[in-house]
Amino acid sequence: MIETSDVTRFRELLAARLGWTFADNDVPHLTQELLRRAETNGLAQGGYLRRLAAGWGHELAALAEELTITETYFFRHGEQFRALAGAALPERMAARATQRVLRLLSVGCSSGEEAYTLGIVARDLLPDPGWIISVLGVDANPAMLRKAGRAHYSAWSLRETPDDVRERWFHPHDSTYEVDAGVRAIVRFRQHNVAEDDADLWRPEQYDVIFCRNLLMYLTPDTAGALIARMTAALAPGGYLFLGHTDSLGSRPAGLEPMHSHATFYYRRTTAPSPAPPPQTAIPDVVRIAPAPPEPTRAPEGILTLIHQERFAEALAESERTDRSGPRDLLVHGVLLAQAGRLADAEMEVRALLDANGLDADAHHLLGVCLEGGAAVDVAIGHYRLAAYLDPAFAMPRLRLGLLARRRGDHRTANAELDRALHLLRDERDDRIVLFGGGFGRIALTTLCRTELGTAGAPR
Ligand SMILES: C[S@@+](CC[C@H](N)C(=O)[O-])C[C@H]1O[C@@H](n2cnc3c(N)ncnc32)[C@H](O)[C@@H]1O
């Protein structure tokens, strides 16, 4: 026997803990589920509901495995991937030309097909290994994430995948297809429940592209509103948001401008001031976005923090306001000028630094960064070598030398430099990772080295 009030309570808890909304005709199914889960856990319904109300991560994951709709396939709604390849990514590549990093996120990634498709499209567009591409897929359903990690799919999952893509990026094994290691290496998966916050996942202005398709429709208005606010804030200005066909935000979503190309709609984060980070708790329907309050003047360490948070424009403004009499202030300013694409200004700043001290390893590394993007790659290599020579513990020039060698097809040098970088990264100074890591942390850079070492000769 089960009380109606227990099922009502179960429905409320699913809304509060997992952000789900259910129609009244789902009640019979929810009733069966409540009975089954309480019994599996050896509890009466009342006791089960009390534990669920207190927060019970393991059980929430089990419910996600049982109750989510996980339908997905590679290149689902191909027109969106054509817009990605034909409009969004080329623009983001131009915006990131100095940093040469691209970050993509698939929210509600299910068994991984969407995240791998993002990786394939980015890889096809950016064959240059000098770029760092990362794709993160998040979902609340651990069973789907395990499948995503295995990266083996049936032919049915590839039903919309163009033949040439299938040949390039998949390897047939018995009756399944395995995603190529070159794509697997740039795609990661993480368990995340969108009804909860995660400061790292939603760090402001970090993603170039977010796909969140066929998830919002299962969420309560509060959860969907909070998720949209988080995604908007986490997109870099000018970054792109792709939703499912039935997930419209209306014509005037806060912080986003609607776009149309390749027979599909999507959104672009406006380049106006940053939206305030969303509150910890769910917010109502309306996405609450307000300009950030003016910040007090910061010491260089404060500027480093801003760089760490990838708030480059604010960091540069702060650095311009600060007295830059010391070499460290000049170096930080030079890094910020380079980040902003003002390479000639950055070069001037760093040359002034080197005039004062020609043995400054950081300055040589930065000069390499300034020169690498232009025609002077060989000169850049010389400065990276000098930086590595002047400070044998400096990992970052080794990393750049390794990537450049890989790009030129010199795999022997690439492997040697990347191997060295991998060892040195463990003890690399934090400030050097913030200044020269292109927005990537120690772990991500280590993974990059491992990936590059592991995929030498793999198709790109
Ligand atoms: C229909 S699939 C969408 C897959 C893919 N985005 C696509 O469009 O092909 C919806 C996914 O959202 C996930 N999901 C549902 N509720 C979630 C939550 N609270 N947090 C994170 N993921 C959730 C489900 O586990 C499921 O894998």
The ligand as an SDF file (V2000), in Angstrom:
LIG
                    3D

 27 29  0  0  0  0  0  0  0  0999 V2000
   17.9220   13.2370  -23.8890 C   0  0  0  0  0  0  0  0  0  0  0  0
   19.5120   13.2450  -23.1860 S   0  0  0  0  0  0  0  0  0  0  0  0
   20.3040   14.4670  -24.1770 C   0  0  0  0  0  0  0  0  0  0  0  0
   21.5920   13.9790  -24.7880 C   0  0  0  0  0  0  0  0  0  0  0  0
   22.2610   14.9530  -25.7400 C   0  0  0  0  0  0  0  0  0  0  0  0
   22.4420   16.2550  -25.1270 N   0  0  0  0  0  0  0  0  0  0  0  0
   21.4790   15.0970  -27.0150 C   0  0  0  0  0  0  0  0  0  0  0  0
   20.7430   16.0770  -27.2080 O   0  0  0  0  0  0  0  0  0  0  0  0
   21.5950   14.2190  -27.8730 O   0  0  0  0  0  0  0  0  0  0  0  0
   19.2510   14.0890  -21.6480 C   0  0  0  0  0  0  0  0  0  0  0  0
   20.3670   13.8580  -20.6460 C   0  0  0  0  0  0  0  0  0  0  0  0
   20.2110   14.7700  -19.5670 O   0  0  0  0  0  0  0  0  0  0  0  0
   20.6680   14.1170  -18.3880 C   0  0  0  0  0  0  0  0  0  0  0  0
   20.1140   14.7480  -17.1810 N   0  0  0  0  0  0  0  0  0  0  0  0
   18.8450   14.7290  -16.7240 C   0  0  0  0  0  0  0  0  0  0  0  0
   18.7550   15.3780  -15.5670 N   0  0  0  0  0  0  0  0  0  0  0  0
   19.9770   15.8270  -15.2730 C   0  0  0  0  0  0  0  0  0  0  0  0
   20.5260   16.5780  -14.2010 C   0  0  0  0  0  0  0  0  0  0  0  0
   19.7810   16.9850  -13.1580 N   0  0  0  0  0  0  0  0  0  0  0  0
   21.8290   16.8710  -14.2300 N   0  0  0  0  0  0  0  0  0  0  0  0
   22.6140   16.4720  -15.2650 C   0  0  0  0  0  0  0  0  0  0  0  0
   22.1600   15.7530  -16.2930 N   0  0  0  0  0  0  0  0  0  0  0  0
   20.8610   15.4340  -16.3070 C   0  0  0  0  0  0  0  0  0  0  0  0
   20.1770   12.6940  -18.5600 C   0  0  0  0  0  0  0  0  0  0  0  0
   20.8890   11.7800  -17.7360 O   0  0  0  0  0  0  0  0  0  0  0  0
   20.3550   12.4620  -20.0400 C   0  0  0  0  0  0  0  0  0  0  0  0
   21.5580   11.7940  -20.3020 O   0  0  0  0  0  0  0  0  0  0  0  0
  1  2  1  0
  2  3  1  0
  2 10  1  0
  3  4  1  0
  4  5  1  0
  5  6  1  0
  5  7  1  0
  7  8  2  0
  7  9  1  0
 10 11  1  0
 11 12  1  0
 11 26  1  0
 12 13  1  0
 13 14  1  0
 13 24  1  0
 14 15  1  0
 14 23  1  0
 15 16  2  0
 16 17  1  0
 17 18  1  0
 17 23  2  0
 18 19  1  0
 18 20  2  0
 20 21  1  0
 21 22  2  0
 22 23  1  0
 24 25  1  0
 24 26  1  0
 26 27  1  0
M  CHG  2   2   1   9  -1
M  END
$$$$
